[in-house]
């Protein structure tokens, strides 16, 4: 019976890649390890959460940490209101922009947002599935940004 107990307690072999990820010194090395061992977007390999609040995004921007704001709304929505400095990459064009996003993620954290946070959360989960863990979704989207951070950004 000890074989069954060992098999039950051994669990999946996720320890080795996680240890390697924490010791990897560059984001490219961490991405290569994730791709080699497989990636589960529901398992946290790094300390970056899948979703952060607008106040935390503001703190990151104010602290001078390297951050790219990625707006995944449609051009019509972006025309109504936008966050200064954000790059518009509509959700349906994200796969075509993957290489550019990988390059950006090597230099900074990608903060993805949309109107209310649902599309951006889907994009972040997809990006993490492609091996880009240096991304997070802004909870509540630009709507919550407008109410909590910058009331000059119009709501729609």
C-alpha positions in Angstrom: 0.0 0.0 0.0 2.9 2.4 0.4 3.3 2.6 -3.4 -0.2 4.0 -3.6 0.4 6.4 -0.8 3.7 7.6 -2.4 1.9 8.1 -5.8 -0.9 10.0 -4.1 1.4 12.3 -2.2 3.9 12.8 -4.9 1.5 14.9 -7.0 2.3 16.3 -10.4 6.0 17.2 -11.2 5.6 20.9 -11.0 8.2 21.5 -8.4 11.2 21.4 -10.7 10.0 24.1 -13.2 8.8 26.4 -10.4 12.3 26.2 -8.7 13.9 26.9 -12.1 11.6 29.8 -12.7 12.5 31.5 -9.4 16.2 31.1 -10.1 16.0 32.2 -13.7 17.5 35.7 -13.9 15.9 37.0 -17.1 12.3 37.1 -18.2 13.3 35.4 -21.5 14.8 32.5 -19.4 11.6 32.2 -17.4 9.5 32.2 -20.5 11.6 29.4 -22.1 11.3 27.3 -18.9 7.5 27.8 -18.9 7.2 26.8 -22.5 9.4 23.8 -22.0 7.6 22.4 -19.0 4.1 23.5 -19.9 2.1 26.3 -18.4 -1.1 26.4 -16.4 -2.5 29.9 -16.2 -4.3 29.0 -13.0 -1.1 28.3 -11.1 0.9 31.2 -9.9 4.6 30.7 -10.8 5.7 34.3 -10.1 4.5 36.8 -7.6 2.7 38.9 -10.3 -1.1 38.5 -9.8 -3.4 37.9 -12.7 -5.4 41.0 -11.7 -4.6 44.2 -9.9 -6.6 47.2 -8.8 -6.4 50.6 -10.5 -4.8 52.1 -7.4 -2.0 49.6 -7.7 -1.6 50.5 -11.3 -1.3 54.2 -10.3 1.3 53.3 -7.7 3.4 51.4 -10.3 3.2 54.3 -12.7 4.0 56.8 -10.0 7.0 54.8 -8.7 8.6 54.8 -12.1 8.6 51.1 -12.5 8.6 50.0 -16.1 4.9 49.4 -17.1 3.2 49.2 -20.5 -0.5 50.0 -20.5 -2.3 47.9 -23.1 -5.9 48.9 -24.0 -7.8 45.9 -25.6 -11.0 47.8 -26.3 -12.2 48.6 -29.8 -11.0 51.8 -31.6 -14.5 53.3 -31.1 -14.3 52.8 -27.4 -10.8 54.2 -27.3 -12.0 57.3 -29.1 -14.5 58.0 -26.4 -11.9 57.9 -23.6 -8.5 56.5 -22.9 -5.7 56.5 -20.4 -2.8 58.7 -21.4 0.2 56.7 -22.6 -1.8 53.4 -23.2 -1.3 51.5 -26.4 -4.4 50.4 -28.2 -4.3 46.7 -29.2 -7.9 45.6 -29.8 -8.6 42.1 -28.3 -9.0 40.5 -31.7 -5.6 41.7 -32.8 -3.7 40.5 -29.8 -2.5 37.2 -31.4 -1.0 39.2 -34.3 0.7 41.5 -31.8 2.1 38.6 -29.7 5.8 39.1 -30.8 5.6 42.8 -30.0 4.0 42.1 -26.6 6.7 39.5 -25.8 9.3 42.1 -26.5 7.5 44.7 -24.3 7.2 42.1 -21.5 10.9 41.6 -21.5 11.3 45.2 -20.5 8.3 45.9 -18.3 5.1 44.6 -16.8 2.1 44.6 -19.2 -1.0 46.0 -17.6 -3.9 45.1 -19.8 -7.3 46.9 -19.5 -10.7 47.1 -21.2 -14.0 48.7 -20.2 -14.9 46.7 -17.1 -12.0 44.1 -16.9 -13.5 41.0 -18.4 -11.9 41.2 -21.9 -8.5 42.1 -20.4 -8.7 39.2 -17.9 -9.3 36.9 -20.9 -6.3 38.4 -22.8 -4.0 38.1 -19.8 -5.0 34.4 -19.3 -4.3 33.9 -23.0 -1.0 35.7 -22.9 0.1 33.7 -19.9 -0.9 30.5 -21.8 1.6 31.7 -24.5 4.3 32.0 -21.9 4.1 35.7 -21.1 3.7 35.8 -17.3 4.8 39.5 -17.0 1.2 40.7 -17.6 -1.7 41.5 -15.4 -5.3 42.7 -15.9 -6.5 46.0 -14.3 -9.7 45.0 -12.4 -12.7 47.1 -13.2 -11.2 48.4 -16.4 -11.2 52.0 -17.5 -14.6 52.5 -15.8 -13.1 51.8 -12.4 -10.0 53.9 -13.3 -12.4 56.8 -14.0 -14.2 56.5 -10.7 -11.2 55.9 -8.4 -8.1 57.4 -10.1 -8.8 60.0 -12.8 -12.4 61.5 -12.9 -11.3 63.5 -16.0 -11.5 60.2 -18.0 -15.1 60.1 -19.2 -17.3 57.2 -18.4 -19.5 55.5 -21.0 
